[in-house]
């Protein structure tokens, strides 16, 4: 028999026209401990006494010629051997060539700092995105610098990232940005305070419910709902009743529902019983949804 001929045995009950690749299977199986090989064969073949006996008759496969191995395994179905081979791949060293783990990519902070000052706003935005994924100790100070960027999108995103950082100094930085900042930075700072979740933000946010800018008032109402504290209920109720903008009114009602306390439910009940049909409808729907 020639190992590469593809003809292993032509006797009845043996293998017929097995692929030449079977020799490679045998070669790999020779590296597997007999006890393990017999166990796997038994698992696949059930009782499989002949299959196990065929293997155990050979004390060791490591120094046995291919021909003798094939002869001993001739009564083992070819498909069974293939299954056995697949199951034993890890033990036999098949596929042992492991891909080297990808090297950890370290952020080039010098490049990030350089790009944050680039004249191209797109490049600065990309640098800010890169910075957002790092844990570098310089991250917070760089984000604070970006809050003064000429690009409104960068200013707003930088403020939000400061809030998401959950850093102890974030509240001071963001609350300071509420008073003198432009609208984009202010809106970003408000979102950042919402992400930060510091209850101390209730007072400065409630003060913005009377701001001249409608978007600022709307965002203040929305973020107060996310903080979920009773201290904001009175300011939200007043905004719902007195604000001239319908979107701000509705945001205040929705936030009362998000707060979900007894005090907030009482405020909603006041709105439901009031003379404003829209407020009464919104408040009624919120109370029905919250089950209050």
PyMOL commands that set and color helices and strands:
alter all, ss='L'
color gray80, all
select helices_A, chain A and resi 22-29+34-45+49-56+66-72+78-92+109-115+121-132+139-146+152-164+170-180+183-196+201-210+214-227+230-242+246-259+262-273+277-290
alter helices_A, ss='H'
color red, helices_A
deselect
rebuild
show_as cartoon
